[in-house]
């Protein structure tokens, strides 16, 4: 069924749509006002701009549009609002199915929204800012893991504090201390110096410490999963970054002269195509030996200064020598071959352009994400006045014998008083030990009960409870999330109302479709058609031999002569004579050999097209394009093989032709002159056209009836100001302007 809008609908915003002020005010004028009796709804300029931008991809393209385009969209948006109003009038918003679908959507969206907005957004912004700078730092490491015994952790801490005292007293330089004490093996070569690096490449505790320090600072000890670090920040500088694509012809210093020459000639051919005006991306996709980037037009993404310094310094030098977007380098030789490099962007892309890349960097760093998650939990605990009573939870460990697991928690014989003891509370809610036990049963059945494991479960349970509470408050705390849910509900209502008013009544059946067919018979005609059979194989040599057998009567495949039968008969009889009744699977082996013997016969006759199709033909697709055997009747343009043989006589056999990655032998079986289609033959078209025309008529009638009972006022003088932003003179006017908010986000 053709549907005009789906549930999230044309007008339902994505999670991270542009944030706009859409409340009506003197600074956000009305562009339309709708009235039906006591009901009244307004559409502000800010709301219009937001909706229009969502459906026109970019603000820049929206700015270029004309007033008639704005007016046409506004009319469609008014129709949308009236349909949603009609759905509510029908009581669809109270439907259990609608409420259930909305709740399912919320359950899916809300946790992801909380993570994106409360956990990732600040981290993304911080990472974006940090990546515009790079740091040169040295470190000294004393190893100890997060799970090391307390005594080992204390010994490591005391050791690194002693080293720090030596450095601060100038008894030893940092470089010498790194060589003497560091448990990072590379320190023996680099004296602990890590060179220049940017954000997103180091473990987060180390990175945070570096970016929060000043040049020359001695920082630490800093604890990471590797142990304790002392860090000396040597330098901080702005990061140079470019975005480049490349075309590579692969060869190495060890390649033969012939292979090297082939690679050079290949890069010359690529250079020639570029000079003739072909797009760089097209040539890269077609010719580059770096297939990983070739599929993306050679795109290497962001390249920082020093990134290729150790592996391909010639590449880096040539890339950073390019001045303007679109510039292409001369041919560059590296240890990987010959390259042509194009500058696609210089400097840093906007936060929105980089957002997905930054998000990927964060997701590859679970420690960082956990740390950001912990920040959210700390904020929620403070905001909701979280109070914890861990002793009431640790009673589980006190009552458990050694080796008892959480699966056996019911065997601890806890009293009702112990079960009802409060383990934590927040936001005027209390959580008891009994609720923790239920959580544990669902999550950690086989874990031994110890003080540490109980504390870990208490922490995880509190974290879940705090997040669930925050999720339950999202509509109140986040206008954006509330709007998202309203939009989704509107989409569901529109969908259901359209089912009742349009799609359901327009659903065709033979009772209504047959009269429609009779009234429009002239539409349903076959043109001249040709019927074909085909054999489809993957091998050209096999296709040629099949074609030879069909057209010349020469058989060369799977021939079995009388001599072959004689030899195979003798061999099978020998195998039968060797069988012993005591052999394993005697009966089965004898049956198989006798079946082979009975099947032996001379097979050297030329076979028919149908026999060859059945024996060798392969099906490569579910559609008729590469089906074997008889395919059917086709008009021009409906089948590639039929098109090639369309003007040939019945009985013509087309030589093997490569189509869609396979080799096709086609035979013309029949021809049919143009004629009218029967109802049965035309049914799919009749159903489709009846449904489309009826849907349009019912849709038009529905909209007309809604508009007829609605007083609609459009304020075109305000609409004409859409996307015509003028920088406000004060901070106050900027904050209150819907259009200003739109511009700020872009």
N, C-alpha and C positions, 0 to 999 in steps of 0.2 A: 504494500500500500504506500502510495506517495504521501508523505507527511510534511506539512508546511513548517512545523516547528517540532523539535524534539524536546525532551524534558528539560535539559539545561537551556534549551531555546536560544534563539538568536539574541535575545536581550539579557541572558543571564551572564553575569560577570564572572571572570576567572578569579581564583583566590587572591591573586596579586595584581588585580586591575588597578588602574590609577586611582589614587585617593583624591576625592574632590569634596569640597563643601557644597552640599546640595540642599541645604535648608533655605526656605524662602526668607528673604530679608530685603531691605532697601538696597543692599549691595549685591543681591542675587535676584534680579528681576524675573518676573514671570514671563514665559513665552507662550503658555497656554493654560486655560482654565476650563474644567469640565464640570457640568452640573446635571444631576438627575434628582429632582425633588430636594430632599434634605441632604443628599450625598453631594460632596464637592471634592474635587481633586485638582491640584495644581502641578504644573511642570515648570521648574525654574530653569533659567539659563544654564546654571551649573549642572543640573541633572541632564539637560539636553546635551551639553558638551561631553559629559562623561559617557553617555550612551552612544553618542555619535562616534566618539573616539574609539570606543570598544569595537565598533563595527566597521571602522575605516582604517584599522591597523596602526596608523601613526598620526600624531598630532600634526606633523608637517603636511601630510596629504589632506587632512581635514581642513587645515587653514587655506589650502588652495581651492577648495570647493566653493561653489556659488550659493547665493541665497535660494534659488529654486531647488537646489539639491538639499539644502537644509530643510526647506519647507516640505519637500517630498518625504524626507525621513521623519520629520515631526508628525506628519499625517499617519505614517505607518506606526509610529510609536503611540499615538493617540488610539489607533485601532487596537493595539496590543493592550493598553491600559483598560479600554472598554471591555475587551474580551475577558480579561482577568476579573473585572467587576462583575460581569455576567456569570462567570464561574462561581463567584462567591454568592451571588444571588440565588444560584441553583443549589447552594449548600455543599458544593464540592469540597470546600475547605474544611468541612466537618466530617468528611468521609474517612472511615477507618483506614481504607487503602491509601488515601493520600497522606494521612498522618503517619502511617507506618512507613511509607516510602521516604517521607521527609526525615523521620527519626533514623532510618537506616543510613541516609545520606549524612546526617549529622554525626552519627557514630563513626563513620568513615572519615569525614572531613575534619572534625574538631581536633582529634589528637595530632593529625598532620599539620593543621593550622597552628596549633600551640607550639609545636616543634619548630616550624618555619619562622614564626613571628617572634617567639619568646626565646628560642634557643639559638637559631641559626642567624637571624637577621643582624644582631649586634656583632656576632663573630664574623659574618661576611663583610660588614662595613669596616671592622678593625683590620681584617686581612687585606682588604682592598687598599686601605690607607698605608699599611705597613709595606705592601709590595711595591710601593713607589720609592722605597728606600732600600739600600742594602748595607749590610754590616760586615765588618771584618773583625773576627773574634778568635781568641785562643782559649783553650780549655785544658783543665787538668782533671782527670777522672779517678776516683777511688770507687771500685765496684761494690755494689750491694743491691740485691733485688728487693722489690716491694714485699716479697714473701720470705725474706731472710729472717733468721731468728733475731730477736731483739738484741742479743749480745753482739752478734755480727754487725748489726746496723749501728749500734753504739760505738763499736771499735772503729768502723769506717768513718763515722762522724768525727770522733776524737782525732783520728789521723789527719783528716782534711783540715780540721781547725788548726792543728799544729802546723801544717804546711802553710796555711794562710798567715799565721803569725810570723813565720819565717819571711814570707814575701813582704808583709807590711813593715817588718823591721829592717827590710833591705838586706837581710842576711843572704838572700839568694834572689836571683831574678826569676820572673815568671817562666821564661823560656827554659832556664836551667832546672827549675823545679819540675816543669812538665817532663823533661827528659829523665830526671832522677826519680820522680815519684809516680807519674801518671800510669794508670793501668789500661790506657788506650794504646794498643800496640803502635799505632801510626805516629805517636808522639816522638818516637825515636828518629823518625825522618823529618817530621814537620814542626817539631818542638811545640806541639799542641795547636799550631795555627790552622784554622779551618778555612782560611781564605774568605772571600766575599760570598755572602749568601743572602737570600731574601726570605720573606715570610712564607710559610707553608711547606718548608722542606725539613725543618728540625722538629724534634719532639716539643710539645707545646710549652712545657715548663722552662726548657732551655730558651726557646724563642721569646717567651714573655719576659724572661729576665734580661735578655739582650736588648729588646726594644724598649724596655723601661729604664735602661741605663744610659749614661752619657759617655761620650768618647773619653777613654782613659780610666773609666771606673773598673775597680776590681769587685766582682759580684760573686756572692755565694757564701756558704755552700747552697747549691740548687739541687734538689732531689728529683731525679727522673727514674724511669724503670731500669736504667743502666747503673745507677748509683748516685754518688755525690759529685758535683762538679764545682770547680772554681773557674770563673770566666773573667777574662780580661778583654774589654771592648777596645779594639785597636783603632777602629775608624767607623764613621757613618757617613754615607754619601748618597745623593740622589741616584736612583737606578736608571740606567739607560735601557730602553726597551724598544724593539721594533717587531713588526709582524711581517713575516716573509713566506713566500712559496718558492719551491725549487723544482727543476727538472734534472734528473740524474741519469747519466749513462755509466753503468757500473764497470769498474776495473780497479785493480789494486797494483801496488808496486811489483807484485809477484806475477801479474798477468803476462801472458806471452805477447810478443810484439803484434801478432795478428789480432788478438783480442783487444789490445789497447787501441789499435788503429780502428777496429770496428766500433769501439765505444766513442772514439773521437769523431768518426764520421756520423755516428748517430746523433751526437750533440750538435754537430754542424747542421744536420737536417732539421733538428728542432729549432735551432736559431734561425734558419732560413724561413721556416713556417711562421715564426714570430715576426720576422721582418716583413713578411707578406701580409701581416695584419690579423693572423689567427689569435684568438684569445689565449692567454697564457694557461688558464685552467684547462682548456680543451687539449692543448698540446701536452700538458703534463699528464692528463688522464690517459692519453693515447700512447705516449712515448716513455714516460719516466720509469726507470728501473726500481725506484723506491715505491713499490706498490702500496705500501701502507699509507703514504701520503698522496699517491697518484689518484686514488679514488675520490679524494677531496680537492682535486685540482692542484695538487702539490703543496697544499697548505701545511706549513710547519708550526703555525701558531706564533706565540710570543717567543722571542729570542732575546735573552739578556746578555749584556756585555760580560764576556768571560765564560759563557755557557759552552762554547765550542773551542775554547782556547787550547785545551789539551788534546783534543781529538781531531779537530779540523780548523786550525788557526787561519788558513787561507780563506775558508768559507766565511768565518766571522769577519775578517778584515773586509772582504768584498761586500758582505751584507750591510755592514755599518757605513760603508762608503757611499751607499745609495742615498740620494738626497730627497727625491720627491716620490709621492705615491704613484705606483705604476712603473717606476724606473726598473730597467732590467740590466743586470750585470753583464760584463764580458764573460766568456767561458772561463770557469775557475777549476783548477785541478787540485784534488785532495787525495788522501789515501783511499778514498772510497770511489773515486772516479772523476768524471767531468760533470760540472754543474752549471746551470743557468739559474740566477736568483732574481726574483721580483719582490720589490718592496710593496706591501699591501697596506701597511698602516705604520705610522711613526708615533711614538709616545704611548700614552695609556688610553685605552678605551674607557668609556663611561662605566659606572658601577653597574648599570642595568645590562650593558653589553657583556660585562665580565661575570655577571652573577652566577651563571651556570658553571663556569670554569671554577670560580671560587668555591661554589657549593661542592663540586666534585673533590676539590682539594681537602675540604673539611671532612667529607664523608670517608675519605681514605685515611683519616686520622681519628680513630675511635676514641683515643685518650682525650683529644681536644674536645670532641663532642660530649664526652662524659663530663669533662670539666665545665663546659658551658651549661650542661644539664644541671650540674650541681649548683651553679650560680642561680639558676631559676628556682631550684628547690630552696636555697638559702633565702631568696627574696620572698617566696611564698610563706616560708616559716615565720619570717619577720612580720610580714603583712597580716597574716592570719593568727598571730599570737600563738604559735605552736609551742606546746609544753609536752615534754616526754618524761615518762617514769620507767626507765629501763629495768629497774629491779623487778617490777611486776611481770616483765617478759622473761627475765633470766631464771625465774622459778622453773621453767621448762628444763633448763640445763641442770639445775640443782636436783631435780627429781629423776633425771635420766641416768640409767646405768651406762657404763662404758660400752660403746657399740650400738646403743639404741639409736634408731633412725627416726626421722620425722614421720615415716610410714607407720610407726608404732606409737605415735603421740597419744592415742587414746588409752594406751596402757599405763599412762603416768598417774592415773587416779587423782586428777585435779579436783579440788572441791569447788562448789558453786561460787564461793567467795573468791577463790583464786581465778576462776574463769571470768568473773565479772569485773576484775580489777582493771582500772584504766591504765593503758600503756602509753597513750598519747592523746592529746586533744588540740583542736584548733577551730576557729570560726564557729564557736558555740556548739561544737560536735565532739563527742567522746568516742574513743575506739578501745575496746576491751581485749583482754588476752584471748577470749573466745574467738573474736573476729580475726586475730592474728593466726590462730590455729587453723581456721578455715582457709586463710590465704596460703599458709604453708602447705596444707594438704593439696592444694591446687598446683603448687609450684615446685616443691622441693621434697618429694616423697622419700627418696633414697638417701638423703644427706644425713650423716650422723649428727646427733644433737649434742652440741658443745656450746660453751658461752659465746665463742666467736661466731658460730653458725647462727645462733639465735639472734645475736646482735646484727648480723648481716641481713637476716630475714626481717627484723624489725625496721631496719633502715630502708629496705626495698619496699616493704608494705607502706611505710609512711610516705615514701616518694610517690607510690601509686595513688594513695589516698589524696595527697595534696594536688597531684595533677588532675585527678578525676574531679575534685572540687573546683579547680580553676576552669576546667573544661565546662562544667555545669554553669559557670558564671560568664561564659564568653560573650553571650548576647548583651549582657549588661555592661561588660568591661570593654568590649571592642565594637564600636559602631561599624567597622568594616565587616566583621564577622556577622553581625546582625543583618547588615545589608545583603551579604552573601546568602544567608538563609532565607531572607525575604525573596530575593531574586529566584532562588531555587524553587521555593513554594509557588511563586508566580508561574514559573515554567511548568511545574506539575499541573497547576490549575488550568493553564492554557492547553496543555496536552489533553487533559481529560475532557475539557469543554469541547475541544475540537473533535474528539472521538464521538461525542454525543451529537454535536450540531452538524458536523461535516463528514468525517471519515466513515462513521457507521452508516449513515443514510446513503452515502455514495458507494458503499461496497457492492460490486456487481454480482449478479448470478444470471443463469441462462434466461430466466423469466423476463428480466429487463434488458439483457444484452441482445437477445435475438431480435426484438423489434428495432433496437438501435442499429443492428447490422442491416436489417432490411431497409431501413431509412437511409443508409449510407453505403449501399453495396458498391458504389463506384470507387470507394476508397480502397477496397480490398482486392487487389489484383496481383497475380503473378506475372512477372516479365518472362522472357525466354529463359529456360532453365536447362542445365546439363546435369545428368546423373553420372557420378563417377564411383569407381572402386579404387582402392589404393593399398599398396604395400609400403610399410614404413620400417626402415632399419637404421641402425646407427652407424653402419660401416659402409664406406663407398665401394670397397672391393666386393663385398657381399651383394650390394645393390646392382653392380655391373653384371655379376654372374646370374642373378635372378632375371635381369632384363634380357640377357643373352638367351636364357632358357625360354622366356616368354616369346621373344620376337624371332629367334633363329632356330629354336628347337634343339639347342645344344645344351645338354645337361652336364654339369661338372661338380655339382654339390651332392654329397651323401649317396654316391652311386654304390650299389651292392650287386656285384656280378655273381654268376653261377660258381666261379672259382672261389669267390669270397665266402659264399654260403657253404661250400664243401669244406674249406679250411676251418670256419667257425664251428661247423657241425662236429668235425673231428675233435676239436679242442673241448667243446662242451661235453662230448661223450667221455673224453679222458677224465675230465673233472668229476663227472658222475661216477665213473668206475673207481675213483679214489676215495669216495665217501664211505665212511664206516658208520654202522648203526649206533655205535657207542659215542660217535663224535657229538660235541655240543651243537645244538640247533640242527641236527641231522635232517629232520623233516622239512624245516624251513629252507635250508640250503638246497635240498633236492628239488623242492617245489620251484624255487627261483630258477635253477638250471634248466628244469624241464620246460618252464614257461619261455625262457630265452630260446630254447631249442625249437619249440613249436612256432615261435614268431619268426624264425629265420626264413627268408624268402628273397628271391631275386628282385631287386628294385633299381631298374635302370631306364625306366620309361620317362619321357618328358611329361611334366606335371602341368596342371591347369593353373591359371592365375589364382583361383580360389584356394587350391591346394597349397600353393606357395605362400599365399597370404596367411593361411592358418598355420603353416609350418614355421615360417621365419618372421612374420610380421610382429612388430612390437608396438604397444600402445604407450605413447609418450605424454598424453594429456587426456583430461576428461572431456574436453570439447571435441568438435568434429575436425579441428585443424589437423590433427595427426592420428586420427582413428584408422585402424586397419580394416580391410575388407570393404564391403559396400558402405559408402559414406552417406549418400543421399543426393537429392536434387538441389542445385544452387543457381541463383541468379548471379549476375556479374557483381563482384565485390564481396560475396559472402564466404568464399573459400579460396585460399591461395592456389591450391592445385587445380581446382575447377577453373579458375580464371586463366591459368596457363594453357589449359586444354580446351577452352571455351569454344573456339571456332573450328575444332577438329571433328572429323566424322565419328560416328559410332564405331567402336572397335579399336580406335586409335590408342596406342600405349605410349605414354610420355616417358622419355629417357630419365634415368635417375636425376633428381633435382634436389638441391639442398634447401630445405624450408624449416625455419625455426629450430635449427641445430640437428636435424635428422635428414635422411635421404629418402625421397618419396618417388615411387613409381605409380603413376596414375593411369587408369584406363577409362575411356569414355564408354559408358554403358547404354545411355539413352539420351534423347533430347525431347524437350516438351515445349510446344508453342505457348505464347502468352494466353492466360485464361483467368477468369474470375475465381476467387477463393471461395470454398464452401464455408459455412458458418464454423464448422469444426476446425478447419484450417486457419480461419481468421480469429478464432476465439481469443488468443492472448492479446492481439492488437485491439479487438473490440472491447475487451474488459478494461484494458489500460486507458483507451480513449474515452470510454464511457465514464470511468472513474475520474479521470482528469477533468473532463468538462463538467460533470455533476458537482465535483468538489469545488471548482471555481464558482459555479452558480450558487451553491449553498453558502460558500464563504462570502460572496458578494451580498447575498440576501441577509446573512447574519450581521455583517458590518452595517448595512443600510438600516436594518431595524434598530441597531444599537445607537447609531448616529441620529436617527429620527427622534429618539426620546431623550437625547442629550443636548444640552445647550453648550456649544463649543465656542470658546473665545480664543483667538490666536493673536498675539501681540508681535507683529512682524517687525516693528521698530526695535524691539529687544532681540529678536531672533537674528536681525542683521548684524548684531554686535558679537555673534558667536565667534570665538577664537580670535577676536580682534583685541588682544590684551595690550594695555598701556601700563608701563611700570608705575606703580603707585608711589606717591611721594613719602608716605610714612609706613613704618612697620605695621601699624594697626590696620591700615587699609589693605595691605598685602595679605595679612592673616585672614581677613574677612571676605576676600574676593574669591569666588569659585574659580573664575578664569585664572586668577593669579596662582591658585593652588595647582591648577592644571599645568601652567607654564613652568612652575617651579619643579614639578616632577619630570620635566622633559628638558 
